[in-house]
Amino acid sequence: MRSNRTYLNYKYLKIVITAITLILLLTLPPLTHTTATTEPPQVEWEKTFGGARDDWGNSVQQTSDGGYIIVGTTRSYGAGGEDVYLIKVDANGNMQWNKTYGGRGDDRGYSVQQTSDGGYIIVGTTRSYSAGGEDVYLIKVDANGNMQWSRTYGDAGDDWGYSVQQTSDGGYIIVGWTTSYSAGGNDVYLIKVGLRTIPTTPTYTTTTTTDTKTTTVTETQTTTQTQTTTTTAISTTTVTQPTTTTTTVTQQQTITLTTQTTLTTTTTQVREKTRTMTETTTITTTVKEHITQTREVTRTLTEIQEKEVTKEVTREHTATTTVTQINIPASILLLIIGLAVGGITARLILWKP
C-alpha cells in the first residue's frame, strides 16, 4: 500500500515538473547569440573651423545639450600672436559660437570641461600675462563663452597646464608641468584651486570672433556688469507685476536713474583717463620741444665759438704780418742812419782846417 502511494506521488511530481517546464518554454523569450563585430566605426560627419592662418584643436567634450565644446589655439583670430580658441557646435557639428582669449603674446588652450553651472573651465598657457616665460592659464566662462574670470599660476620659468577637471567641492584640479618649481628639468605640476582663491571679477580682456570672421574686442568691467544686472531687473519687474502700474513705473524710474548714474560714472572715468593721456602727451611733446631747443642752442654756441676762434687766429696772423712789414723798413732806416753817421764821422776825422 505504501509503495503504491509513493509511486503515485512520484507520478504527480513528474507531471507538475513537466507542466512548469512547458510554461517556462512558452513564456520566456528565445535565447539569441550575438557575435561581436570587428568592423571599425564609420564617419557620420566632419567639419573644419579656422581662418587663413594656423588653427588647431586640443580638447573636445560632449555638452549637456548633445553638442560639443572644443578648445585649442588660433593664429587667424584674436589680439595677436596665438590666442586660446573656444568653439561651441551643435550635435551635427554646426558652429553655434566661438571665442578667443588672450593678449598680444602667445596664449594656448589645452583642456576644456563643462562645469556644473552650465559654463566651461579652460586651462592652457599664457605669455601675455605671465610672471616670466609661460604660465598656467585658467579661464572660467559662462554658457555663452563670456569670460567670468581668469587666473595665472607660475614663476620665472615655464609652467604649463594640460588638463583640468571640476572637483566635488566646486573647485578645480589642474595638472601640467613646471620648470619654475622643479628639482631639475621638467616636473609634474599639480594645482588645486579652491573657491576662496577664485576672483569674482574678470581680470583680462576677452576677444570675440563671429562666424563672419569679424573680430570685436570687448573689455569687461565692474560698471558694465552693474548695468547688465539693472537691465535684467527691469525685465523681471515688468513681467512678474504687470498689474501694478505705479510700482512698476517707479521701479523703472529708480533703475533708470541708477543706470544713468552708472553710465555717468563710467563716462567720467573715461574722460579722466582721456585727460590724463592728453596731459601725458602734452608733457612728452613739451619735453621733446625743450630737447630740440637745447640742441639748437648748443649748436649755435658751438658755431659762435668756432667763429670766435677763427677771428682770433686771423687777428693774430694779421698782427704778425704787420709787425713783419713794419720791422723790415725800420731795419733799413737804421742801416741808412748808421751809414750816414759813419760817413759824417769819417769826414770829421779826415777834415783838416
C-alpha positions in Angstrom: 0.0 0.0 0.0 2.8 2.3 0.9 4.7 1.5 -2.4 1.6 2.4 -4.5 1.2 5.7 -2.7 4.9 6.5 -3.3 4.5 5.6 -7.0 1.5 8.0 -7.3 3.4 10.8 -5.6 6.3 10.4 -7.9 3.9 10.3 -10.9 2.2 13.6 -9.8 5.6 15.3 -9.2 6.7 14.3 -12.6 3.6 15.8 -14.2 4.0 19.1 -12.2 7.6 19.4 -13.3 6.7 18.8 -16.9 3.9 21.4 -16.8 6.2 24.0 -15.2 8.9 23.3 -17.9 6.3 23.8 -20.7 5.1 27.1 -19.2 8.7 28.4 -18.9 9.4 27.5 -22.5 6.3 29.2 -23.8 6.7 32.5 -21.8 10.5 33.1 -21.9 11.9 34.9 -25.0 14.1 32.9 -27.3 17.8 33.0 -26.5 19.9 34.6 -29.2 23.7 34.5 -29.6 25.3 37.8 -30.5 28.6 37.7 -32.3 31.0 40.6 -31.6 31.8 42.7 -34.7 35.4 43.7 -35.6 34.4 46.4 -38.1 35.6 50.0 -37.1 33.0 52.7 -36.7 32.1 54.8 -39.8 32.4 58.6 -40.2 29.0 60.2 -39.8 30.1 63.8 -40.5 33.2 66.0 -40.3 33.7 69.8 -40.0 36.6 72.3 -40.1 36.9 75.6 -38.3 39.5 78.3 -38.7 40.8 81.1 -40.9 43.7 81.9 -43.2 46.5 81.0 -40.7 47.2 78.1 -38.4 44.4 77.0 -36.0 44.3 73.7 -34.1 42.1 71.9 -31.5 43.5 70.2 -28.4 40.4 69.0 -26.4 36.7 68.2 -27.0 33.9 67.2 -24.8 30.2 66.5 -25.3 27.9 69.0 -23.6 24.6 68.6 -21.8 22.6 69.8 -24.8 24.1 67.0 -27.0 26.5 69.3 -28.8 30.3 69.6 -28.3 32.7 72.1 -26.9 36.2 72.4 -28.4 39.3 74.3 -27.2 42.6 74.9 -29.0 44.7 77.7 -30.3 44.3 80.2 -33.2 46.6 82.4 -35.2 43.8 83.6 -37.5 41.8 85.5 -34.9 42.5 87.2 -31.5 44.6 90.0 -30.1 47.9 88.9 -31.6 50.3 86.0 -31.8 48.5 82.9 -30.7 45.2 83.0 -28.6 43.0 80.5 -26.8 40.3 79.3 -29.3 36.9 78.1 -27.9 34.3 76.7 -30.3 30.7 75.5 -29.4 28.9 73.3 -32.0 25.6 71.5 -32.1 25.0 67.7 -32.3 25.7 67.9 -36.1 28.9 69.9 -35.8 27.4 73.2 -36.9 29.1 76.1 -35.2 26.9 78.0 -32.7 29.6 80.5 -31.4 33.3 80.9 -31.0 35.5 83.0 -28.7 39.2 83.9 -28.3 41.0 84.8 -25.1 44.5 86.3 -24.6 46.7 89.3 -25.2 49.5 90.3 -27.6 51.7 87.3 -26.6 51.2 83.6 -27.3 48.3 82.1 -25.3 47.1 78.5 -25.9 44.2 76.3 -24.7 44.8 72.6 -24.0 41.8 71.3 -22.0 38.1 72.2 -21.5 35.3 70.8 -19.4 31.6 71.8 -18.9 31.0 72.9 -15.3 28.1 72.4 -13.0 26.7 75.9 -13.7 26.5 75.2 -17.5 29.6 77.2 -18.3 33.1 76.0 -19.1 36.5 75.8 -17.5 39.6 76.1 -19.7 43.3 75.5 -18.9 46.3 76.3 -21.1 49.4 78.5 -21.1 50.0 82.3 -21.4 52.9 84.6 -22.2 50.7 87.7 -22.3 50.0 87.7 -18.6 52.9 85.6 -17.2 55.4 86.3 -14.4 58.1 85.1 -16.8 58.3 82.6 -19.6 55.0 80.8 -19.9 52.5 80.4 -17.0 49.5 78.1 -16.4 46.4 80.0 -17.8 43.0 79.1 -16.1 39.8 80.7 -17.7 36.2 80.4 -16.5 33.5 81.4 -19.0 29.7 81.2 -18.9 27.4 79.1 -21.1 27.8 81.6 -24.0 31.6 81.8 -23.7 31.8 85.2 -22.0 34.7 85.4 -19.6 33.8 85.4 -15.9 37.4 85.4 -14.5 40.9 84.1 -15.3 44.0 83.3 -13.2 47.7 82.5 -13.9 50.0 80.2 -11.9 53.8 80.0 -12.2 57.0 81.9 -11.8 60.1 82.9 -13.8 60.4 79.6 -15.6 58.0 77.8 -17.9 54.8 76.4 -16.4 52.1 74.6 -18.5 48.6 73.4 -17.7 47.5 70.4 -19.8 44.3 69.1 -18.1 41.6 70.5 -15.8 38.6 68.9 -14.0 35.9 70.4 -11.7 36.1 68.8 -8.2 33.2 67.7 -5.9 33.7 70.8 -3.7 33.2 73.2 -6.7 36.9 73.9 -7.1 39.2 72.7 -9.9 42.2 70.4 -10.2 44.9 71.2 -12.8 47.8 69.1 -14.0 50.8 70.0 -16.2 54.5 70.6 -15.8 56.8 73.2 -14.4 60.4 74.4 -14.6 59.9 77.2 -12.0 59.5 74.8 -9.1 61.2 71.7 -10.4 64.0 69.8 -8.8 65.7 69.7 -12.3 64.4 69.8 -15.8 60.6 69.5 -16.0 58.5 68.3 -13.1 54.8 67.3 -12.8 52.8 70.4 -11.7 49.5 69.6 -9.8 47.4 72.6 -8.7 44.2 72.5 -6.6 42.1 75.7 -6.9 39.5 76.3 -4.2 36.6 78.7 -4.3 38.3 81.1 -1.9 41.1 81.6 -4.3 38.9 82.4 -7.3 38.3 86.0 -8.2 34.7 87.3 -8.7 35.5 89.8 -11.5 37.3 89.3 -14.8 40.9 90.2 -14.9 41.8 90.2 -18.6 40.3 91.2 -21.9 38.0 88.8 -23.8 38.1 88.9 -27.6 35.2 87.5 -29.5 35.2 86.4 -33.2 31.9 85.9 -35.1 31.1 83.4 -37.8 31.6 86.2 -40.4 35.3 86.4 -39.4 34.8 89.8 -37.8 36.7 90.4 -34.6 35.2 92.5 -31.8 37.1 93.4 -28.7 35.0 93.7 -25.5 36.6 94.9 -22.2 34.6 93.6 -19.2 34.4 96.0 -16.3 32.6 96.0 -13.0 30.4 99.0 -14.0 29.3 97.2 -17.2 28.2 94.2 -15.0 26.2 96.5 -12.8 24.4 97.9 -15.9 23.6 94.4 -17.2 22.1 93.4 -13.8 20.0 96.5 -13.8 18.6 95.8 -17.2 17.6 92.3 -16.1 15.8 93.8 -13.1 13.7 96.0 -15.4 12.6 93.0 -17.4 11.7 91.0 -14.3 9.7 93.7 -12.8 7.7 94.3 -15.9 6.9 90.6 -16.4 6.1 89.5 -12.9 4.0 92.5 -11.8 2.1 93.7 -14.9 -1.0 94.9 -12.9 0.9 97.2 -10.5 1.4 100.0 -12.9 2.5 102.7 -10.4 5.0 100.4 -8.7 6.5 99.2 -12.0 6.9 102.8 -13.3 8.5 103.9 -10.0 10.9 100.9 -10.0 11.7 101.5 -13.6 12.4 105.2 -13.0 14.7 104.3 -10.0 16.5 101.7 -12.0 16.8 104.1 -14.9 18.4 106.7 -12.6 20.8 104.0 -11.3 21.7 103.1 -14.9 22.2 106.8 -15.7 24.4 107.2 -12.6 26.4 104.2 -13.6 26.8 105.5 -17.1 27.8 108.9 -15.8 30.4 107.4 -13.6 31.8 105.3 -16.5 31.8 108.4 -18.7 33.6 110.4 -16.0 36.2 107.7 -15.6 36.8 107.6 -19.4 37.1 111.4 -19.5 39.6 111.3 -16.6 41.7 108.7 -18.4 41.5 110.7 -21.7 42.5 113.9 -19.9 45.4 112.1 -18.2 46.6 110.6 -21.5 46.3 114.1 -23.2 48.3 115.7 -20.4 50.9 113.0 -20.7 51.1 113.5 -24.5 51.4 117.3 -24.0 54.2 116.9 -21.4 56.0 114.5 -23.7 55.7 117.0 -26.6 57.0 119.8 -24.4 59.9 117.8 -23.3 60.8 116.9 -26.9 60.5 120.6 -27.9 62.8 121.6 -25.0 65.3 119.0 -26.1 65.2 120.2 -29.6 65.7 123.8 -28.5 68.6 122.8 -26.3 70.2 121.1 -29.2 69.7 124.2 -31.4 71.2 126.4 -28.7 74.2 124.1 -28.3 74.7 124.0 -32.0 74.6 127.9 -32.2 77.0 128.2 -29.3 79.4 125.8 -31.0 79.2 127.8 -34.2 79.8 131.1 -32.4 82.8 129.6 -30.6 84.2 128.3 -33.8 83.8 131.7 -35.4 85.4 133.5 -32.5 88.4 131.2 -32.6 88.7 131.7 -36.4 88.6 135.5 -35.9 91.2 135.3 -33.1 93.6 133.3 -35.3 93.0 135.7 -38.2 93.7 138.7 -35.9 97.0 137.1 -34.6 98.1 136.3 -38.2 97.4 139.9 -39.3 99.3 141.4 -36.3 102.3 139.2 -37.1 102.3 140.2 -40.7 102.0 143.9 -39.8 104.9 143.7 -37.4 107.0 141.9 -40.0 106.1 144.6 -42.5 107.0 147.4 -40.0 110.2 145.7 -38.8 111.7 145.5 -42.3 111.6 149.3 -43.1 112.9 150.1 -39.6 116.0 148.0 -40.2 116.7 149.6 -43.5 116.2 153.1 -41.9 118.6 152.3 -39.1 121.1 151.0 -41.6 120.9 154.2 -43.6 121.2 156.3 -40.4 124.2 154.3 -39.3 125.9 154.7 -42.7 125.2 158.4 -42.6 126.5 158.9 -39.1 129.6 156.8 -40.0 130.2 158.9 -43.1 129.9 162.1 -41.2 132.2 160.8 -38.5 134.8 159.8 -41.1 134.7 163.2 -42.7 135.1 164.9 -39.4 138.1 162.8 -38.6 139.7 163.3 -42.1 138.9 167.0 -42.3 141.8 169.3 -41.6 141.2 173.1 -41.3 
